[in-house]
């Protein structure tokens, strides 16, 4: 039985199983959901057993557990290691969701006439991770598994994969593989398949600005004492110049500059600025001068404020000068930028631009290295052939603006290249209210993934 027929016969069950998984609020960033994160790991273990893995275990780490599964049919055959994560982002702000984030609903949309599942984690990454579990089910149920397969599904990706390095160092032999397969990215459009060949790195920090030793009455002290919120806003504004160029000294020293030829090749990917603006309900694009939208969000480094707070934010009015102000700031990095160095450069610069009237503290959170995979590798060619089988066209290599720091870690610890076969869309609202994943995309992923195994095994001979 071919993959499409099998998927068509079992699609209702595949959808319902994913919906059950999405009901569990596996929010790794919030300790209040610890039991739910653990419950999700147990559900993944059960799913892998049912899918045909001969050995599945929940591996303890210093943080949340990693679910490991394998089916070894012949040690002389290639081994594919599947990576995914079962934890999800916090759903905040919950009030902006059209339906509760952990009560999945299927809605028909203009882009998804076959329906899309709306829930936190629908696309990132429960839906895309679960495609691999169901692809495994197809291959084992129909005796179509052509090589060995291993699964490594973690529960801390959304908080920086803090325990993954620890796990890799201690399990190199167990995790030995010929290629790593990941679906935590997207494609250009439903009718334009693409393979992600580059990811940006990341440096994430939290800053704290302190003025007086307590909150003050704004009438008695206003104008005479530094207001930490005002100063924090001014300091943040200084981090970009009039061309939206980041002003941190040394920030661009190691940035990889693409040639005109490479930029021209990137520009061949179908893109409509008008449609982009319409989808986001914006009237004009914004970004670093001299670069296109697709260059700004993939091959250029960025600095963005992800959250800012301080003072009184409740109902009504409270005339107060806050003692402290805070912000969370992320910097997306490109090849050759070292996230540790960038974090140090940020800290030094941010402290240097603070006026003497306040104290500044920079707390680094987590980070990761940018990654680029060659398009002439065996894994890339196998993935390309798989998309050609099911989409009927050659996928476009595409650099992503997102970060999956563990990809560079895999190459360092396991000496393996990663292939990023994403089936999500930019419009899926990952990390945002109303996250969703098209049912067509979900089922197409299940249909396509087994073809990767077939082509990779054949090309490895």
N, C-alpha and C positions, 0 to 999 in steps of 0.2 A: 504494500500500500504506500503511495507517495505521501509526502508531507502535507500537501494541500488537502487531500482527501481526508487524512487523519484529523487535521485541524478542523475541517468543516464538520466532521462527525462529532467531535468532542468540544466544540467551541463554547457551548453553554456551560459545561462543567468547568472549563478553563477560566471563564469569566467569573463564575461563582466562587471558585477557589481563591482567586485573586481578591475578590471583594471581602471574603472572610479574613484574609491576611491584612487588608487595609483597615479593618475595624479595630485592630490592636494598635493603640497609641504608643509606638515604640520610639519615644522622644529621648534620645541619648543625652541631650544637653540638660535635661531636667531630672534630678535624682528622684523626684516624686513619681516618675514613671518607670522606675527600675524594674518592678515586677512585670510590667508590660513588655519591656525590652527582653527580659529573660523568657517570657511566654512566647515571644515572636521567634526567638532562637529555637525553642522546642518545636514550634510549628514548622520551621524550615527543616529541621532534622526529620520530622515525620514525612514531609513532602519528598525529601531526597530518597528516603527508604522506599516510598511508594513508586518513585520514578525509576527505580532499578539499581541504585547504588548498592554494592555488596557490603560496604563498610561506611558507617556514618557515626560521627561522634561530636559531642559538644565540648570544645577545648577551652578550658579556663585560661584566663589571662589576668593581668593586674586590673583590667577594667571589665568591659562586657565580653562575653564569650564569642569565640569564632566557631562557626559550624563547618566541619570538614567532612567531605564525603568522597568516595572514590569507587570506580569500577575499572579494574585492571584486567583486560582480556588477553593481553600478550605483551610481556615486557620488551619484546623486540619491536613493537609498534610505537608510533609517536604518542606523546601524552599531551593533552590539552588541559590547562588549569583554568577553570572559570572563577572569576572574582566578581563579587557583588556585595551589597550591604543591605541589611534589614532594618537599620535605624533610619529615622526620618527627622526633618527639621521641625522645630516648634511651629504651630499653626498660626501664631500671632501675626497680625491682629485678627482675632477670631470674628469680630463684628463685621469684617469685610467679606466674609465667606457668604455665598448665597445659600449654602447648605452646610450642616455641621461637618467639620473636617474629617472626623472619624466615623461618619455614617455615610458610606459611599453611595452615590446615586449615579445612574446613567442618564445622560442628557444628549439629545441630538443637537448638533450645532451646524453652522454653515460649513465649517471646515471638516466636521466629523458627522456626516449624515447618517452613518451607521451607529453613531453613539460614541460617547466618551465617558470614562469613569472619573467622576470628580471626587477626590479625596486626597488628604495629605499622604505623600509617598506613592501616589498612583503611577507617576513616571519616574521619580527619583527616590528610591531606586527599586521599590518593591515590584512594580510592574515589569520593569526591564530585567531585573534579576530573575523573576519567576518565569520569564520566557525561556530561560536556559533550563530550568527544572522541567518544564513541559516538553522542550525539545529533547531532553534526555529521556523522558517517558516515551516519546515517539520512537526514538532509536532503539531502546531496549525492548519495547513491546513488539516491534516489527523486525527484530534481529538486524538492525541497520547501523549499529554502532561500529564504526570501522577502526577505532583506535581506543586508547585508554583515556579516561576522563577523571579529573579531580575537581572538587568544588571547595572554595574557601570563601565563606560568606560572613562578613564581620558586622559588628554592631556599634562601631564608633566612627564611621566615616564622616558623619556630620559634625563631629567635634575634633577632627584632626587625626583620626586613626592612631590614637596615642599608644595603643597596645600592639599594633600590627608589626612594627619593627621588632619588638620583643619576641613576638611569635615567629617571625621569619627567621631570626637568628637561631632559634632553638629547633627549627623544623625544616631546615634546608633539604634534607634527604627526603622527607615525607612529601614536600612540595615540589620536588624535582619535576621539570616539565620541558617541553619543546616550544611551547607558545602559551601566552596568557590571553584569554578572551574576556573582554569586558563590555557590558552594555550599560553605560552610565552617561551617555552623551546623546546627541541627536543627529538628525539628517536635515538636509536643506528643505525638502518638501516631500509630501507623500508620493509625488511622481518624479522626484529628483533624489535618488539615493545618494548617500555620501558616506565616506569613511573618515573619521577624525584622525588626522595625522599629527596634530600638535595640540598641546595643552599649556595654558599659562601656569606659572608658579604662583605662590601666595605668601604674603606676610600679613598677619592679623594682630592688631594691637588694641589695647584699651588705654585711653588717656584720662587723667584726673587732674583738674585744676582747682586749687584750694585758695580761698581768700581769707576772710575773717574766720575766727574760731567758732562761730555759730551763725545761724541765720539772723539777719538784721532787719529792722523796720526800715522800709525804703524811704520813708519821709524823714526820719531822724538821721539816717546815714547816707542816703542816696546822694551821689556827687562828691562824697568825701572819702569813700572806701571803694576799692576795686570790686567790681561785680564779676565773679568768675564766669558766669554764663556769657556776658558781653565779651570778655577777654577770650574765652574759648572760641567763640564764633569768629572773632577777629583773627586768631591764630590759624584756624582752619582755612579762612579765606586767603591767608598768605601762602598756602601750600600749592596754589596754582597761579600762574601769571595770566596776562590778558589773552594769551594764545592757548590757554588750558594746558600749558606745559608745567610739569611738576617742578617745583623750585628747590627741592632738597639737593644740596651740593653733592655731586658724585652719583646721583640716582641713575643717570643714563650712561655712566662710564662703560658698562659692560653690555649694553643693549645691542642685540643682534640687529643689524640693518639689512633688510632684504634688498636684493638688486631690483632694478627696474623690470627685468625679465620675470622675476618671481612675483612681483606685484601685479604685473600684467596677466600672469597665469591665474592668480587669485581672482582677478576682476572678471574672469570668464564665467564664474559661478553666477547663476541667475539671481538677480536681486533687484527689487524695486524700492527705492527710497520712499516713494509715495505710499506704497502699501505698508511699509515698515512704520511710517509715521501714523498712518490710519489705525493700524493694529494697536498702537500704544496711545492713541488719542493725543498726539503731540503735533504742534504746528511747524516745528523746525528741528533739524538735527543739531547736536551739540557735541563738541569734542576737540581733540588736539588739532590745531591748524596744520594743514598740509597732508592730511590723511582722510581716506574715505571711512564711511561707517563700518564696513566690514574689516578694514584694517585697524581701526580704533579698538574694536572689540575682540581682536584676535592676536595681532602681531605687535601691538604697542602696550607698554605697561600703563597701569592706571592707579589712581588713588581715590578712594570713595569713602565717605562717612556712611556707616551702616546703621548708626543709631546715635542719638544725642539727647541728653536729659539733664535736669537740674531744677531746683526750686519747686514751686507749687504748680501742679498740673491737674488738680482736681476741679470739681465744678465750682463755678463762681469765681470770686476774686480774693487774692491774698497778697497784700503789698509787702513783698519780702525780697531782700537781697540774699540769695542762697550762699551758703558757706562753700559749697562745692558744685562743680559742673563736670559732666562726664561725656565721653564719646567713644564709640567703637569704630575703628578705621581699618579698612582692608586695602592692601596693595596687590594688584595682579601683576605678575612678573613674566618676563619673556626669557628665552634661552640665553644662558651665560650670566644672568643675574642670580646672585646667591642670596637666598632669603634671609640668612643670618646677617649678612653684611647690610642688606637693605634695612632690616629691623634696627641695626645699630645706627645707620645713617639717619633714619627717621628720628630715633630717640635723641640723638645729639642735636639735630636741627630743631626739633620741636622744643627742646629745653632752651635752646639758644634764643628763640624768638619770644620767649615769655618775658613780660615786664617784671620788674623787681617786686611789684606789689602782690604777686601771687607765687605759689609753689606749684610745680608741675611734676607729675609722676606718670611714667609710661610703663605699662604692664604688657609685655609680649604674650600673646596667646599661642598660636601655632602657625605653621607655614609649610611650604613644600617647594620643590624645584620644578621648573618648566620641563616639558618633554616633547620631543619630535621623533616620529618613527619613519623610517625610510619606506618609500612606496615600491621599492624593488625587492622587499623581503618576501620570503615564502608565505608568511602569515598574511601579509597585505594582499598578495596575489590570490590566495585562497579565498579571502573575504570578498575580493572583487568578483571572483567567479561565482561565489554564492549569490551575491546580489544580482548578477546577470541572469542566473537561473530563475529567480523568482520575480524580479522586476522587469526583466527583459531589456535592461540597459546597463551600461558601465557606470559604476558609482564615481562621484567626484571626490578627490582628496580635499579635505577641508581642515583648516586650523580652527580650533575652538577657543573661545575666550574664557571658558571655565577652567577649573583646576581640579585635578585628581592627583594629589601629591604622592600617592602610593605608587604610581606608575614608574616614576624614577627610582623609587625605593625597590621595586620589584627587580629592575634591571641591575641595581647594585647588589642586592642580596641573593637573587636567584639566577642572575645572568640570563634573563629572558626578555624578549621583546613582547610588548602588549599590543593587541589588536583591538581597536575601539569600534565596535559595531553597534552604534546607537540607532534607536528607532523612534525616539521622541522628536518633538518639534519645538522650535523656539517659543511658540505660542502656548505651550503646555503649562506655563505659569509655575514652574518649579520654584520652590522657596517662597512662593507668594500665595495669597488667598486664591481659592478656586483652582488649585493645581488639578490637572487632569491628564489622562492618557487615552488617546483614541483607541477604540476597540479594534479597528482595522490595523492600526500600527502594532498593537499587542499581538494579534494573531499572525500578522505578517512576519514579525520577529520570530515567532515559534516556527513558522514555515521555513524561514531562511536559514536559521542557525544550523540545522543538520547538514545543509549543503556545505557549510564551512568545514565540518569534520571530514566529509567525503573528499573534498578537494585538497585539504591539507594533508590527509593521509596519502592520497594519490601522488601529490607533488613531492612528498618526502621520500619516495622510493628511489 
